[in-house]
Amino acid sequence: MSSRSRRIRKWTVRLLLTVTSLAALDIAILLYPTPLFAYSQSFGSYRVYADEPIPDGTAGVIEDLTRRVAAMEHGSPGGSHRIYLCNSTRRYALLAFLARRSSESQAIGLSFPDESFVQMPRLRRFAALNRETLPHSRFEGNLAEAVAHEIAHFNSLHALGLRRHLALPVWKSEGWAEYQANLAAIHADPGYDLHARIDRLLDDGFWARDHGASRRMWEAQLLVEFLGEVKGYRLADLAREDVTEISARDAMIEWWRSR
């Protein structure tokens, strides 16, 4: 072997070792991110970590979360769940990068370690902008709802299996998670009005203003909400290939017009 070949082999081995080490570090941080959070407290089967002191009202948030999870179609597969509250946008951006998720997201859920990371500044912004106008949704800035949304994704994964879960189009996957996360709140709200929620969806003037919210995601939630509340669909029904976004939208608008 020539000296040039030996040098190439040496640097190739070093490069592979470096890449492997970085990948291992990536996984290690996601599986055990607790050193990044100075505060922690247990609430039943939930363990909350935070980079700032844990708020006094967190016990009430966990009670709300427990009700939301109990109302879901499929029970939570895990025994305990870790919740990481990121008040630092840089810390959240790091974790989002390691998890290959968007740093603009409100929360990140990882099924295998059974944990959720929540970007608290974004949550607070949604609460300030939308709590009265987009209730029972990710856009109201509710911590219990944000975590319940991620747990609903975990439940879908376990109920459908990895292949069918990943095959769901975004409107079904995100719409189902939102519907399940808000099911308990919807059924407990005497003022709940699906027709009025669709009115909001179709109000161009409302969406012309800055809410930090996505009209597309609001529609996805309402499509699944309609299929569940009006048509009685369950997850297995929603996952059928003949249930399309166009057919769901047409049925929802026809129902809305008939009211």
N, C-alpha and C positions, 0 to 999 in steps of 0.2 A: 504494500500500500504506500502510495506516494505521500510526501509530507503535506501536500495540498489536500489530498483526500482525508488525511487524518484531522486536519484543521476543520474541514467541513463537517466531518462526523462529530468532532468535539463540540462545535458550536450548535449543531443540530440537537445533540443530547442536552446541552444547556438550555436551549430554547424550549424543548419539550418539558424539561424539568420546571422551568419558570412558568410555562402555561399551566402545567398540572398543579403547581403550588398555588397559583392565583385562583384556579377553579376550586381547589380545596378550601382556600380562605373564603371565597365567595359563599360556598355552601355552609361553612362553619359559622359565618356571621348570621346567615339567615336562620340556621337551626338553633343558634344560641346568641341572640342579639342582646341579651339582658345586660351585659357590661356597658352598653351604650345608654342605659337608662338608670338614673340614680334612685328612683323611687318605685316602690311596689307595694301592693296590698291584695289580699285574697278576699273574694266575695263568693262563697260557695264553690262551685266548680269553675269559676272564672278567676284568673290571676291578672291583675292590671299593673302594667309598668308604665312609667312616664319619665320624661326628661325634666319635668317641673313638678312641684308638689301636687299630689292627686287631689282634685277638687272634693269639697265636702259632700256634694250631692251625688257622688259616684255610686253609692249604694242604691239610690233610686233609679239610676240609669241601668244598673244590672237587673233590678227587679223588672223594669220595662223590657229589657232584652230577654229575660227569661220568659215573660209572657209571649213575646213575639215568636221565640223559637218553639214554644209549646204549641202554638197555633198552626205551625207549618204542617204541610201534608206529610212530609217525611221527617222523622225525628233526627236529631243531631247524632251522627255516628260516633263522635268522640266523647271521652269521659270528661275532659277538661279543655278549656280554651284559654289561650294567652292573648291579651289585648295590649298593644303598645301604642301609647298616646304620644305622637310626635308634635311638640310645640315648635320645634326647630324645623324650618322648611329644608335646611341643608341636610339634616339627619334623615328626613323623609326622602329627599332626593337620592341620597346614597343608597338607602334600602330599596327604593324603586329601581335604581340602576342595577343593583345586584339581582333583583327579582325579575329583571327585564320587563318592567312595567312603566307606565307614564308617571313622571313626577308631578303632573297636573291632576292626577286622580285624587279622589277624596279618601279612599282606603284601598288597601291591598290585602288579599286573603291568600294564605298558603295552606292547602289542605293537609299535606303530609305532616308538618309539625303542628297543625291545628292552631294557627295563630293569625291575628289580623293586626295590621298597622294602620293607624288613622292619622291623617294630616289635619291637626286641630285648627290651624289658621284658616284653611279652606272650609272646614266645617262651620266655624264661627262666621265666616263671610256669607255662606249660604243661609245661616240662621238670621242674620241681619237683613238680608235681601228678600227672603222667600217664605219665612215661616207662616205668614198669614195668607200667602197667595198660592203656594204649591204644597199644601199639606199632604201628609201620608206619602212622602216620596223622598228620594235621596237629596232633593234640593231644599228641604226644610231645615237642614243642618242639625239633625238629631243624632247624637252619638249612638244610642241604642239601635236606631234604624241602620246606621252605617255598618255596624258590626253584624247585625242580623242579616243584612244583604250578603255579606261574605259567607256567613254560615249557610245561607240558602244555596249558594253556589256549591258548597261542600256537600250538602244533602242531595242536590241534583246529580253530582258526580257519583255518589255512592248508589243512588237509586237507578241511574241509567247505565252506569259503567263508563269508563274513560272514553271509549270510542264514540258512543252515542252522545255523551255530554259535550265533547269537543265538536261534534258535527252540528250542534244546534246553531242556527244563525244568530247574530247578535240580538235581534229584536226578541227572539224567544229566550235566549240565555239571560240577558239583562232584564227583560220584562218580567220573567218568572221570578228572578231574585228579588226584584222590587215588589212584586205582588206578594210574595211570601213574607218578605220582611215587614210589610205593612198590613198583613191580613188581620192580626189581632186589633190593631188600632182602627182599621176600617170598620170592623164589626162592632167595636165598642163606641163608635162615634154616631150619635143619633142624627147628626147633621150631614152625614155622608151622602153625597149626591153624585153618582157617576155621570149623569147627564150634564151637570154643571162643570164637571172636570173636563168633559169633552168640549164644552163651550170654551173653556180656557185654552184647550189645544188649538181650536180653530180661530182664536182671536189674534189676528195678525198684528194689531196694535200692541198687544201685551208683549209679544215676542220681539217686537222692534226695539224694546227697551232692554237695557243690560241687567240681566238677572244672574249672570254667571251660569245659567242653566241651559241645557240642551233640549230644544223642542223635539228633536229626534228621539231622545231617551224618554222624555215625557210620553210621547206617542207609544213607544215600545211598552212602557208600563201599562198604559191605558188599554192597548190591544189585548194584553194578557189578562188584565183586570176584567175587561168585558167578557172574554172567553171563560174566565173562571166564575165570575159573579152572575152573568146572564145565561151563559151556555152550559155551565157546570163542568167545564173542562178540568181535568187533572193533568199532572205532568206527562203521563203516558199518552194522553190525547194530544197535548200540545206538541209532543215530539214527533207525531206522525208527519210524513212527508207531504200529505195532501193538505195539511193545514199551512197555508202560505200567508205571507204578510198582506198580499193584495186581497185574498179572500177574507181575512180577518178584518181588514180595514173596511171593505165593502159592507160586511155584515154589521160592523159597529156603527158606521154612518147611517145605514138603513134603520137600525134600531133607534139611533139618536133622532132621526127625522120623524120617526113614528110616534115619538113621545109628546 
